[in-house]
Amino acid sequence: ETGVTQTPRHLVMGMTNKKSLKCEQHLGHNAMYWYKQSAKKPLELMFVYNFKEQTENNSVPSRFSPECPNSSHLFLHLHTLQPEDSALYLCASSEGIYSNQPQHFGDGTRLSIL
Amino acid sequence: AQTVTQSQPEMSVQEAETVTLSCTYDTSESDYYLFWYKQPPSRQMILVIRQEAYKQQNATENRFSVNFQKAAKSFSLKISDSQLGDAAMYFCARMDSNYQLIWGAGTKLIIKP
């Protein structure tokens, strides 16, 4: 399935670097999500956007900065990350935040902080 | 706190046999949705099956079926005729009243040829 595309697939960065993760969905959905996936832990919801407006920020540190220019694109800007931020970052989309329809996921970006 | 528990970190099954993955959850809500997602190694998380809590009939999708016990707050996934391509992490999730997914920690399924 190529409905949700994430780039890059892998990213290695130092703690002082600035980088961005990109997500694009081709499903005509209105809601987009960022999740953090760490080994042996449940997925952690980070941010939710609905019609490009942020509706949820689950107490995420300010070193993670999301951006949603339109309903099809979602970015996660990274700055001054910590080693514990190393994880798989998943983007997902759905019809809308008030829909019971399932979320569709991208392949994720594997982030390693040196 | 509302939680979803997958008590089996890892399961293995012989190819062509049947395996059941367990999931329990905690909620005071009466109407909600439950999902099983599959995440193959280095590949996308995809939906396996979905169950609406107000429906008594268990959902089925080809070789995948659920045993939904609402009173016990249990939502197990049965995979029949296991295939090598079924090897993956399986995640159980419940959609809460805010339409957000609450996830379990996952079960790694190994298929033995």
Interface residues (C-beta under 8 A of the other chain):
Chain A: E1 V4 K40 K41 P42 L43 L45 V48 E56 L90 A92 I97 Y98 S99 N100 P102 Q103 H104 F105 G106 D107 G108
Chain B: V4 P9 Y33 F35 Y37 S42 R43 Q44 M45 I46 L47 R50 E52 F91 M95 Y99 Q100 L101 I102 W103 G104 A105 G106
